[in-house]
Amino acid sequence: MSDSAETSDRSLPTGWLLLVYRVPSEPTRLRATVWRRLKSLGAIYLQSSAAAMPATPSGERALRRLRHEIIEMSGTAVLLECKALAGEDEVLAAFQAARDDEYEEIVDRAKDFLVQVAKEHASDHFTFAELEENEVDLVKLQNWCSKVQARDVFKSPGRREAEEALAACAASLEEYANQVYARDADAH
């Protein structure tokens, strides 16, 4: 094995964090809050109320905070650091599938963004207000992708397509901006 491969392998998490919890059934917003938080962290459910994610220092801090919040909700929670003795491929595949789903959603939104910019071109609508609105939309997409990339510690296959889609959005917006500036210069 080469030194670079060894270094790369060492940087990957070697275990899993497992949060096993129970929250009161009422009000239902408590369960929804925990579910949303786990989803935003990139955790996957192994079964009801048992969520796993790669063991990283930031993941551990986040799950410790969530555990504390669950206890404050009058729930119970145990946070474990573990390794899979059997079934690791399935856990990893589920984690990768969750990232791929997120990347696929980003790609879909990027396509919508490109359609919107194309509509501006087709309707000959080159204004600074539209440019600013599209810039805000692109920054939101880029920030969302950055969050997914941060939890994509195993470099999911869908990552490349999402990055390419965002690059296409940036290029499209740059072309649109050039048109806005050119028309503004022509008007003055």
Backbone as a chain_set.jsonl record, in Angstrom:
{"seq": "MSDSAETSDRSLPTGWLLLVYRVPSEPTRLRATVWRRLKSLGAIYLQSSAAAMPATPSGERALRRLRHEIIEMSGTAVLLECKALAGEDEVLAAFQAARDDEYEEIVDRAKDFLVQVAKEHASDHFTFAELEENEVDLVKLQNWCSKVQARDVFKSPGRREAEEALAACAASLEEYANQVYARDADAH", "coords": {"N": [[0.847, -1.18, 0.0], [0.56, 2.243, -0.82], [2.071, 5.268, 0.58], [0.347, 7.477, 0.35], [-2.138, 6.256, 0.062], [-2.336, 4.963, 2.509], [-2.409, 7.197, 4.224], [-4.761, 8.379, 3.345], [-6.61, 6.365, 4.032], [-6.356, 6.421, 6.805], [-7.528, 8.822, 7.435], [-10.209, 8.417, 7.23], [-13.204, 7.732, 9.081], [-13.173, 5.137, 11.508], [-15.035, 3.819, 12.9], [-18.359, 3.777, 14.308], [-20.865, 6.01, 15.502], [-23.513, 5.521, 17.65], [-26.722, 6.342, 18.406], [-29.146, 5.627, 20.619], [-32.39, 6.087, 21.446], [-35.285, 7.358, 23.243], [-38.19, 9.193, 23.07], [-40.868, 11.058, 24.561], [-44.167, 10.191, 23.438], [-45.998, 12.193, 23.057], [-45.743, 15.687, 23.117], [-45.945, 15.328, 19.547], [-44.132, 16.855, 18.173], [-41.701, 16.694, 19.449], [-40.53, 14.233, 18.722], [-40.313, 14.754, 16.002], [-38.525, 16.869, 16.033], [-36.155, 15.629, 16.948], [-35.788, 13.766, 14.876], [-35.434, 15.515, 12.653], [-33.07, 16.808, 13.433], [-31.225, 14.676, 13.537], [-31.271, 13.928, 10.852], [-30.223, 16.26, 9.704], [-27.648, 16.083, 10.612], [-26.73, 13.989, 9.195], [-27.075, 11.413, 9.98], [-28.097, 7.975, 9.904], [-30.942, 5.854, 10.123], [-30.89, 2.827, 11.772], [-32.79, 1.278, 12.807], [-36.011, 1.894, 14.266], [-35.642, 4.644, 16.353], [-32.892, 4.269, 16.664], [-30.057, 5.501, 15.641], [-27.291, 5.944, 13.437], [-24.012, 7.171, 12.713], [-20.893, 8.022, 11.081], [-18.016, 7.803, 13.173], [-16.807, 10.668, 14.223], [-15.039, 13.493, 15.573], [-16.586, 15.922, 15.483], [-19.119, 14.907, 14.914], [-19.541, 13.389, 17.207], [-19.648, 15.424, 19.177], [-21.97, 16.771, 18.326], [-23.929, 14.747, 18.585], [-23.768, 14.293, 21.321], [-24.757, 16.733, 22.283], [-27.368, 16.541, 21.238], [-28.259, 14.271, 22.601], [-28.338, 15.296, 25.199], [-30.382, 17.207, 24.842], [-32.525, 15.49, 24.277], [-32.817, 14.199, 26.731], [-33.571, 16.393, 28.245], [-36.083, 16.677, 27.186], [-37.534, 14.932, 28.612], [-36.94, 12.42, 27.799], [-35.03, 9.417, 27.027], [-31.661, 8.533, 26.371], [-28.883, 6.949, 24.886], [-25.559, 7.139, 23.984], [-23.328, 5.581, 21.92], [-20.047, 4.518, 20.982], [-18.917, 2.548, 18.441], [-17.966, -0.444, 16.596], [-18.843, -2.169, 13.659], [-19.546, -5.527, 13.858], [-20.636, -7.295, 12.176], [-22.292, -6.836, 9.11], [-21.42, -4.333, 8.309], [-21.034, -3.436, 5.678], [-23.661, -3.055, 4.817], [-24.509, -0.986, 6.493], [-22.744, 1.051, 5.743], [-23.499, 1.242, 3.046], [-26.122, 2.178, 3.344], [-25.594, 4.639, 4.519], [-24.168, 5.878, 2.445], [-26.176, 5.865, 0.473], [-27.993, 7.624, 1.616], [-26.537, 10.01, 1.464], [-26.26, 10.166, -1.318], [-28.951, 10.529, -1.996], [-29.356, 13.084, -0.964], [-27.541, 14.542, -2.535], [-28.734, 14.093, -5.019], [-31.083, 15.52, -4.753], [-30.03, 18.079, -4.617], [-28.973, 18.269, -7.198], [-31.376, 18.184, -8.638], [-32.532, 20.614, -7.786], [-30.622, 22.312, -8.787], [-31.032, 21.97, -11.518], [-33.558, 23.151, -11.702], [-32.803, 25.746, -11.098], [-31.214, 26.365, -13.328], [-33.166, 26.287, -15.312], [-34.715, 28.45, -14.521], [-32.921, 30.612, -14.906], [-32.596, 30.366, -17.646], [-35.178, 31.037, -18.465], [-35.174, 33.738, -17.85], [-33.359, 34.658, -19.727], [-34.776, 33.95, -22.094], [-37.029, 35.571, -21.89], [-35.857, 37.958, -22.153], [-35.083, 39.401, -19.893], [-33.156, 41.155, -18.148], [-32.131, 42.216, -15.372], [-30.821, 43.978, -12.518], [-32.067, 43.334, -10.14], [-33.144, 40.762, -10.62], [-30.749, 39.435, -11.071], [-29.545, 39.65, -8.553], [-31.394, 38.162, -7.02], [-31.096, 35.621, -8.188], [-28.404, 35.176, -7.586], [-28.544, 34.949, -4.794], [-30.079, 32.616, -4.624], [-28.281, 30.778, -5.783], [-26.159, 30.855, -3.941], [-27.448, 29.751, -1.732], [-27.858, 27.125, -2.673], [-25.169, 26.336, -2.986], [-24.254, 26.52, -0.332], [-25.843, 24.581, 0.873], [-24.932, 22.303, -0.447], [-22.314, 22.301, 0.511], [-22.747, 21.677, 3.204], [-23.717, 19.057, 2.975], [-21.473, 17.853, 1.817], [-19.704, 18.085, 3.947], [-20.604, 16.167, 5.728], [-20.293, 13.942, 4.268], [-18.285, 11.813, 4.571], [-17.247, 9.559, 3.366], [-17.098, 10.028, 0.7], [-19.363, 9.946, -1.293], [-20.782, 8.485, -4.283], [-22.563, 10.214, -5.653], [-21.647, 12.751, -5.273], [-19.913, 13.993, -7.179], [-21.578, 14.544, -9.404], [-23.312, 16.426, -8.272], [-21.508, 18.491, -7.683], [-20.704, 19.14, -10.286], [-23.154, 20.002, -11.322], [-23.605, 22.299, -9.801], [-21.45, 23.817, -10.649], [-22.211, 24.247, -13.283], [-24.438, 25.835, -12.801], [-23.21, 28.092, -11.676], [-21.707, 28.968, -13.863], [-23.753, 29.561, -15.676], [-25.059, 31.604, -14.299], [-23.02, 33.477, -14.274], [-22.811, 34.086, -16.991], [-25.344, 35.216, -17.353], [-25.093, 37.434, -15.635], [-23.113, 38.86, -16.984], [-24.587, 39.676, -19.205], [-26.492, 41.333, -17.971], [-24.828, 43.379, -16.978], [-23.73, 44.309, -19.393], [-26.01, 45.288, -20.704], [-26.733, 47.267, -18.944], [-24.563, 48.998, -19.207], [-24.872, 49.746, -21.883], [-27.212, 51.179, -21.673], [-26.454, 53.449, -20.436]], "CA": [[0.0, 0.0, 0.0], [1.374, 3.455, -0.887], [1.921, 6.176, 1.712], [-0.843, 8.315, 0.184], [-3.313, 5.425, 0.33], [-2.401, 4.776, 3.96], [-2.833, 8.454, 4.81], [-6.164, 8.542, 3.002], [-7.381, 5.424, 4.827], [-6.316, 6.846, 8.196], [-8.373, 9.984, 7.639], [-11.601, 7.987, 7.255], [-13.643, 7.203, 10.375], [-13.019, 3.682, 11.6], [-16.125, 3.265, 13.686], [-19.665, 4.414, 14.206], [-21.551, 6.515, 16.681], [-24.869, 4.992, 17.663], [-27.605, 6.981, 19.375], [-30.374, 4.876, 20.861], [-33.138, 7.035, 22.263], [-36.735, 7.288, 23.353], [-38.788, 10.471, 23.454], [-42.306, 10.887, 24.821], [-44.966, 10.155, 22.209], [-46.69, 13.476, 22.944], [-46.233, 16.118, 21.812], [-45.239, 14.691, 18.437], [-43.067, 17.733, 17.696], [-40.426, 16.269, 20.042], [-39.962, 13.205, 17.831], [-39.967, 15.419, 14.742], [-37.315, 17.656, 16.289], [-35.02, 14.703, 16.99], [-35.62, 13.232, 13.518], [-34.841, 16.569, 11.806], [-31.688, 17.042, 13.852], [-30.414, 13.542, 13.084], [-31.167, 14.039, 9.395], [-29.302, 17.359, 9.377], [-26.296, 15.622, 10.937], [-26.353, 12.945, 8.25], [-27.224, 10.094, 10.599], [-29.055, 7.06, 9.271], [-31.641, 5.003, 11.085], [-30.705, 1.385, 11.648], [-34.147, 0.865, 13.116], [-36.694, 2.971, 14.97], [-34.967, 5.217, 17.524], [-31.482, 3.876, 16.717], [-29.444, 6.194, 14.513], [-25.837, 5.799, 13.386], [-23.226, 7.998, 11.808], [-19.469, 7.759, 11.259], [-17.421, 8.359, 14.388], [-15.921, 11.811, 14.034], [-15.151, 14.383, 16.744], [-17.715, 16.845, 15.359], [-20.326, 14.1, 15.042], [-19.71, 13.044, 18.623], [-20.117, 16.619, 19.886], [-23.359, 17.033, 17.939], [-24.797, 13.739, 19.175], [-23.799, 14.532, 22.772], [-25.715, 17.833, 22.485], [-28.703, 16.012, 20.974], [-28.592, 13.394, 23.73], [-28.702, 16.192, 26.305], [-31.692, 17.768, 24.518], [-33.518, 14.423, 24.421], [-33.023, 14.015, 28.167], [-34.359, 17.554, 28.683], [-37.457, 16.451, 26.709], [-38.014, 13.821, 29.442], [-36.666, 11.182, 27.093], [-33.813, 8.712, 27.411], [-30.757, 8.385, 25.23], [-27.555, 6.393, 25.116], [-24.67, 7.356, 22.841], [-22.272, 4.572, 21.91], [-19.082, 4.474, 19.886], [-18.8, 1.112, 18.213], [-17.641, -0.89, 15.249], [-19.763, -3.219, 13.225], [-18.949, -6.859, 13.833], [-21.218, -7.898, 10.978], [-23.246, -5.933, 8.47], [-20.852, -2.997, 8.064], [-21.286, -3.045, 4.287], [-25.035, -2.575, 4.729], [-24.563, 0.317, 7.165], [-22.043, 1.979, 4.865], [-24.336, 1.442, 1.856], [-27.246, 3.034, 3.735], [-25.045, 5.983, 4.71], [-23.887, 6.39, 1.097], [-27.46, 6.099, -0.197], [-28.552, 8.858, 2.187], [-25.806, 11.146, 0.862], [-26.644, 10.221, -2.734], [-30.283, 11.139, -2.06], [-29.183, 14.527, -0.757], [-26.915, 15.094, -3.739], [-29.717, 14.042, -6.095], [-31.986, 16.647, -4.535], [-29.276, 19.279, -5.005], [-28.937, 18.258, -8.666], [-32.718, 18.578, -9.092], [-32.694, 22.055, -7.554], [-29.725, 22.992, -9.729], [-31.736, 21.969, -12.804], [-34.587, 24.187, -11.592], [-32.088, 27.026, -11.165], [-30.834, 26.578, -14.727], [-34.406, 26.589, -16.041], [-35.095, 29.822, -14.162], [-32.014, 31.542, -15.599], [-32.933, 30.273, -19.078], [-36.405, 31.82, -18.649], [-34.789, 35.163, -17.844], [-32.784, 34.882, -21.058], [-35.829, 33.843, -23.112], [-37.927, 36.727, -21.797], [-35.03, 39.164, -22.293], [-35.258, 40.069, -18.6], [-31.801, 41.281, -17.598], [-32.151, 43.283, -14.373], [-29.992, 43.762, -11.334], [-32.898, 42.678, -9.125], [-33.154, 39.326, -10.946], [-29.389, 38.94, -10.854], [-29.355, 39.496, -7.107], [-32.229, 37.042, -6.58], [-30.445, 34.385, -8.639], [-27.173, 35.003, -6.802], [-28.957, 34.445, -3.483], [-30.477, 31.214, -4.817], [-27.083, 29.969, -6.009], [-25.425, 30.754, -2.67], [-28.176, 28.773, -0.912], [-27.522, 25.791, -3.199], [-23.76, 26.054, -2.673], [-24.147, 26.28, 1.109], [-26.471, 23.29, 1.13], [-24.0, 21.279, -0.913], [-21.182, 22.285, 1.446], [-23.164, 20.944, 4.402], [-23.765, 17.632, 2.628], [-20.087, 17.414, 1.636], [-19.06, 17.994, 5.261], [-20.969, 14.9, 6.372], [-20.029, 12.874, 3.288], [-16.905, 11.443, 4.871], [-16.795, 8.453, 2.528], [-17.124, 10.508, -0.697], [-20.453, 9.281, -2.001], [-20.725, 8.594, -5.749], [-23.366, 11.322, -6.157], [-20.984, 14.022, -4.988], [-19.367, 14.584, -8.396], [-22.67, 15.09, -10.204], [-23.784, 17.642, -7.599], [-20.493, 19.524, -7.898], [-20.792, 19.541, -11.692], [-24.4, 20.753, -11.488], [-23.407, 23.634, -9.231], [-20.527, 24.53, -11.542], [-23.03, 24.685, -14.424], [-25.251, 26.95, -12.315], [-22.334, 29.258, -11.532], [-21.379, 29.434, -15.219], [-24.97, 30.143, -16.228], [-25.281, 32.883, -13.628], [-21.973, 34.4, -14.741], [-23.232, 34.523, -18.33], [-26.482, 36.112, -17.142], [-24.557, 38.671, -15.056], [-22.448, 39.604, -18.056], [-25.651, 40.298, -20.002], [-27.052, 42.43, -17.158], [-23.85, 44.485, -16.967], [-23.619, 44.854, -20.75], [-27.211, 46.074, -20.994], [-26.668, 48.482, -18.117], [-23.558, 49.877, -19.835], [-25.491, 50.251, -23.115], [-28.257, 52.131, -21.304], [-25.838, 54.695, -19.914]], "C": [[0.885, 1.233, 0.0], [1.125, 4.327, 0.334], [0.663, 7.011, 1.582], [-2.115, 7.519, 0.444], [-3.462, 5.191, 1.834], [-2.899, 6.035, 4.642], [-4.314, 8.662, 4.568], [-7.032, 7.625, 3.865], [-7.435, 5.858, 6.288], [-7.247, 8.019, 8.449], [-9.861, 9.615, 7.671], [-11.969, 7.492, 8.653], [-13.548, 5.683, 10.376], [-14.12, 3.033, 12.41], [-17.382, 4.083, 13.494], [-20.098, 4.953, 15.55], [-22.989, 6.026, 16.575], [-25.645, 5.671, 18.776], [-28.887, 6.162, 19.441], [-31.179, 5.726, 21.841], [-34.621, 6.695, 22.322], [-37.207, 8.668, 23.781], [-40.27, 10.228, 23.716], [-43.1, 10.953, 23.516], [-45.745, 11.45, 22.001], [-45.855, 14.537, 23.645], [-45.352, 15.544, 20.689], [-44.1, 15.557, 17.912], [-41.701, 17.346, 18.272], [-39.743, 15.228, 19.157], [-39.514, 13.823, 16.519], [-38.691, 16.23, 14.898], [-36.084, 16.767, 16.277], [-34.741, 14.16, 15.588], [-34.948, 14.262, 12.612], [-33.368, 16.798, 12.152], [-30.783, 15.92, 13.379], [-30.212, 13.587, 11.573], [-30.167, 15.129, 9.012], [-27.852, 17.004, 9.692], [-25.798, 14.563, 9.964], [-26.437, 11.55, 8.833], [-28.236, 9.27, 9.805], [-29.709, 6.221, 10.367], [-31.355, 3.548, 10.763], [-32.014, 0.677, 11.945], [-34.772, 2.017, 13.889], [-35.909, 3.364, 16.231], [-33.538, 4.737, 17.724], [-30.81, 4.424, 15.458], [-27.921, 6.104, 14.603], [-25.237, 6.811, 12.425], [-21.752, 7.709, 12.052], [-18.925, 8.464, 12.506], [-16.403, 9.436, 14.021], [-16.05, 12.692, 15.273], [-16.354, 15.338, 16.648], [-19.047, 16.115, 15.477], [-20.601, 13.733, 16.487], [-20.227, 14.241, 19.414], [-21.591, 16.879, 19.604], [-24.31, 16.021, 18.577], [-24.846, 13.852, 20.697], [-24.786, 15.656, 23.096], [-27.142, 17.328, 22.303], [-29.153, 15.09, 22.111], [-29.054, 14.229, 24.918], [-30.1, 16.788, 26.075], [-32.796, 16.721, 24.686], [-33.833, 14.2, 25.896], [-33.837, 15.175, 28.738], [-35.812, 17.466, 28.23], [-38.152, 15.366, 27.53], [-37.88, 12.493, 28.718], [-35.451, 10.489, 27.677], [-32.951, 8.553, 26.165], [-29.421, 7.843, 25.694], [-26.761, 6.625, 23.842], [-23.509, 6.383, 22.965], [-21.309, 4.833, 20.761], [-18.787, 2.994, 19.682], [-18.245, 0.824, 16.825], [-18.594, -2.014, 14.916], [-19.016, -4.542, 13.196], [-19.45, -7.645, 12.628], [-22.197, -6.882, 10.404], [-22.718, -4.541, 8.174], [-21.116, -2.528, 6.635], [-22.692, -2.47, 4.12], [-25.175, -1.191, 5.369], [-23.903, 1.369, 6.277], [-22.879, 2.273, 3.611], [-25.525, 2.346, 2.181], [-26.78, 4.474, 3.934], [-24.766, 6.637, 3.353], [-25.184, 6.711, 0.354], [-28.11, 7.38, 0.32], [-27.854, 10.083, 1.61], [-26.189, 11.291, -0.605], [-28.027, 10.846, -2.906], [-30.191, 12.655, -1.892], [-28.567, 15.181, -1.99], [-27.899, 15.121, -4.905], [-30.709, 15.205, -5.973], [-31.304, 17.968, -4.916], [-29.221, 19.384, -6.524], [-30.29, 18.687, -9.227], [-32.942, 20.075, -8.921], [-31.791, 22.856, -8.494], [-30.363, 23.051, -11.115], [-32.828, 23.037, -12.815], [-33.961, 25.576, -11.716], [-31.735, 27.355, -12.617], [-32.045, 26.918, -15.585], [-34.821, 28.036, -15.771], [-34.206, 30.841, -14.879], [-32.302, 31.525, -17.101], [-34.208, 31.065, -19.383], [-36.098, 33.311, -18.694], [-34.185, 35.535, -19.2], [-33.888, 34.928, -22.117], [-36.768, 35.042, -23.093], [-37.175, 38.049, -21.888], [-35.138, 40.041, -21.045], [-33.915, 40.113, -17.868], [-31.748, 42.462, -16.637], [-31.238, 42.94, -13.207], [-30.778, 43.054, -10.231], [-32.936, 41.166, -9.366], [-31.777, 38.715, -10.711], [-29.151, 38.691, -9.371], [-30.159, 38.31, -6.574], [-31.598, 35.705, -6.974], [-29.146, 34.125, -7.903], [-27.486, 34.431, -5.43], [-29.327, 32.966, -3.587], [-29.259, 30.312, -5.014], [-26.282, 29.797, -4.717], [-26.116, 29.747, -1.749], [-27.852, 27.348, -1.361], [-26.091, 25.4, -2.826], [-23.579, 25.756, -1.189], [-24.737, 24.928, 1.49], [-25.521, 22.166, 0.726], [-22.797, 21.172, 0.03], [-21.523, 21.512, 2.717], [-23.209, 19.442, 4.139], [-22.341, 17.096, 2.475], [-19.39, 17.236, 2.982], [-19.407, 16.68, 5.957], [-20.738, 13.695, 5.473], [-18.584, 12.397, 3.433], [-16.364, 10.316, 4.0], [-16.847, 8.777, 1.035], [-18.112, 9.71, -1.543], [-20.356, 9.476, -3.504], [-21.501, 9.788, -6.315], [-22.728, 12.683, -6.006], [-20.533, 14.728, -6.271], [-20.461, 15.235, -9.237], [-23.209, 16.384, -9.591], [-22.796, 18.791, -7.801], [-20.536, 20.046, -9.328], [-22.047, 20.378, -11.948], [-24.252, 22.17, -10.941], [-22.43, 24.46, -10.061], [-21.287, 25.046, -12.765], [-23.91, 25.863, -14.018], [-24.411, 28.223, -12.211], [-21.983, 29.83, -12.902], [-22.581, 30.116, -15.853], [-25.245, 31.509, -15.603], [-24.25, 33.914, -14.072], [-22.331, 34.948, -16.125], [-24.393, 35.516, -18.229], [-25.997, 37.464, -16.604], [-23.863, 39.513, -16.122], [-23.461, 40.323, -18.938], [-26.257, 41.496, -19.261], [-26.107, 43.624, -17.2], [-23.735, 45.125, -18.334], [-24.828, 45.731, -21.074], [-27.231, 47.355, -20.183], [-25.698, 49.476, -18.719], [-24.126, 50.501, -21.106], [-26.534, 51.324, -22.803], [-27.683, 53.46, -20.822], [-24.84, 55.24, -20.841]], "O": [[1.867, 1.28, 0.741], [0.126, 4.169, 1.035], [-0.029, 7.243, 2.574], [-3.075, 8.059, 0.993], [-4.571, 5.216, 2.368], [-3.728, 5.956, 5.548], [-5.045, 9.071, 5.47], [-8.07, 8.05, 4.373], [-8.462, 5.679, 6.944], [-7.713, 8.197, 9.574], [-10.685, 10.424, 8.098], [-11.136, 6.896, 9.336], [-13.812, 5.031, 9.366], [-14.128, 1.815, 12.583], [-17.455, 4.961, 12.634], [-19.741, 4.417, 16.6], [-23.602, 6.115, 15.511], [-25.273, 5.587, 19.946], [-29.611, 6.023, 18.455], [-30.706, 6.045, 22.932], [-35.13, 5.869, 21.564], [-36.687, 9.243, 24.738], [-40.859, 9.302, 23.159], [-42.737, 11.691, 22.6], [-46.116, 11.767, 20.87], [-45.305, 14.26, 24.711], [-44.159, 15.311, 20.881], [-43.189, 15.041, 17.265], [-40.667, 17.63, 17.668], [-38.547, 15.317, 18.877], [-38.465, 13.466, 15.983], [-37.866, 16.27, 13.986], [-35.076, 17.112, 15.661], [-33.587, 14.101, 15.162], [-34.008, 13.935, 11.888], [-32.531, 16.961, 11.265], [-29.691, 16.176, 12.873], [-29.118, 13.318, 11.076], [-29.359, 14.943, 8.101], [-26.932, 17.567, 9.1], [-24.604, 14.271, 9.906], [-25.924, 10.599, 8.241], [-29.11, 9.811, 9.129], [-29.101, 5.925, 11.396], [-31.551, 3.094, 9.636], [-32.301, -0.389, 11.4], [-34.105, 3.022, 14.137], [-35.565, 2.518, 17.056], [-33.021, 4.792, 18.84], [-30.971, 3.886, 14.363], [-27.34, 6.177, 15.685], [-25.872, 7.243, 11.463], [-21.392, 7.203, 13.115], [-19.333, 9.578, 12.836], [-15.295, 9.145, 13.571], [-17.072, 12.642, 15.957], [-17.062, 15.535, 17.635], [-19.994, 16.636, 16.066], [-21.745, 13.761, 16.941], [-21.138, 14.099, 20.23], [-22.367, 17.169, 20.515], [-25.38, 16.396, 19.057], [-25.87, 13.536, 21.302], [-25.554, 15.56, 24.053], [-28.023, 17.64, 23.104], [-30.311, 15.137, 22.527], [-30.048, 13.901, 25.566], [-30.905, 16.863, 27.004], [-33.879, 17.033, 25.181], [-34.995, 14.031, 26.264], [-34.687, 14.976, 29.605], [-36.684, 18.105, 28.819], [-39.247, 14.929, 27.175], [-38.623, 11.551, 28.993], [-34.906, 10.917, 28.695], [-33.46, 8.451, 25.049], [-28.9, 8.222, 26.743], [-27.24, 6.337, 22.745], [-22.801, 6.358, 23.972], [-21.709, 5.309, 19.699], [-18.452, 2.279, 20.626], [-18.079, 1.721, 15.998], [-19.085, -2.718, 15.798], [-17.963, -4.651, 12.568], [-18.773, -8.544, 12.129], [-22.852, -6.153, 11.149], [-23.494, -3.652, 7.822], [-21.392, -1.35, 6.411], [-22.892, -1.513, 3.371], [-25.879, -0.328, 4.844], [-24.45, 2.456, 6.086], [-22.955, 3.419, 3.17], [-25.893, 3.194, 1.368], [-27.482, 5.416, 3.564], [-25.088, 7.806, 3.142], [-25.268, 7.734, -0.325], [-28.707, 8.133, -0.45], [-28.505, 11.081, 1.3], [-26.416, 12.402, -1.085], [-28.254, 11.604, -3.849], [-30.866, 13.411, -2.592], [-29.014, 16.239, -2.434], [-27.9, 16.067, -5.693], [-31.116, 15.794, -6.974], [-31.94, 18.864, -5.472], [-29.403, 20.468, -7.078], [-30.35, 19.463, -10.181], [-33.483, 20.73, -9.813], [-32.156, 23.944, -8.939], [-30.251, 24.061, -11.809], [-33.007, 23.742, -13.809], [-34.519, 26.465, -12.357], [-31.933, 28.48, -13.075], [-31.954, 27.749, -16.489], [-35.227, 28.754, -16.684], [-34.709, 31.835, -15.404], [-32.253, 32.569, -17.751], [-34.31, 31.693, -20.436], [-36.688, 34.054, -19.478], [-34.472, 36.601, -19.745], [-33.926, 35.844, -22.939], [-37.248, 35.482, -24.139], [-37.759, 39.12, -21.724], [-35.268, 41.262, -21.136], [-33.589, 39.227, -17.078], [-31.372, 43.569, -17.021], [-30.929, 41.776, -12.95], [-30.215, 42.263, -9.476], [-32.778, 40.382, -8.43], [-31.667, 37.597, -10.207], [-28.621, 37.651, -8.982], [-29.652, 37.537, -5.762], [-31.573, 34.768, -6.176], [-28.816, 32.973, -7.622], [-26.788, 33.538, -4.95], [-28.936, 32.161, -2.742], [-29.211, 29.207, -4.474], [-25.783, 28.707, -4.437], [-25.446, 28.976, -1.062], [-27.603, 26.472, -0.533], [-25.836, 24.272, -2.404], [-22.837, 24.844, -0.824], [-24.188, 24.218, 2.332], [-25.333, 21.201, 1.466], [-22.321, 20.071, 0.31], [-20.687, 20.779, 3.246], [-22.789, 18.648, 4.98], [-22.037, 16.003, 2.953], [-18.571, 16.33, 3.139], [-18.586, 16.139, 6.698], [-20.966, 12.557, 5.882], [-17.769, 12.562, 2.525], [-15.149, 10.136, 3.907], [-16.66, 7.891, 0.201], [-17.726, 8.907, -2.393], [-19.895, 10.523, -3.96], [-21.124, 10.32, -7.359], [-23.222, 13.667, -6.557], [-20.751, 15.93, -6.427], [-20.288, 16.351, -9.727], [-23.526, 17.329, -10.314], [-23.198, 19.926, -8.059], [-20.42, 21.25, -9.559], [-22.006, 21.349, -12.704], [-24.722, 23.129, -11.553], [-22.576, 25.678, -10.158], [-21.033, 26.157, -13.229], [-24.106, 26.789, -14.805], [-24.853, 29.3, -12.611], [-21.965, 31.048, -13.078], [-22.432, 31.15, -16.503], [-25.62, 32.453, -16.298], [-24.574, 35.091, -14.227], [-22.169, 36.139, -16.387], [-24.42, 36.527, -18.93], [-26.443, 38.514, -17.067], [-24.012, 40.734, -16.152], [-23.222, 41.451, -19.371], [-26.502, 42.544, -19.858], [-26.539, 44.754, -17.432], [-23.651, 46.348, -18.44], [-24.676, 46.804, -21.658], [-27.682, 48.397, -20.657], [-25.975, 50.675, -18.74], [-23.879, 51.677, -21.374], [-26.715, 52.264, -23.576], [-28.379, 54.475, -20.811], [-24.234, 56.274, -20.559]]}, "num_chains": 1, "name": "protein.A"}
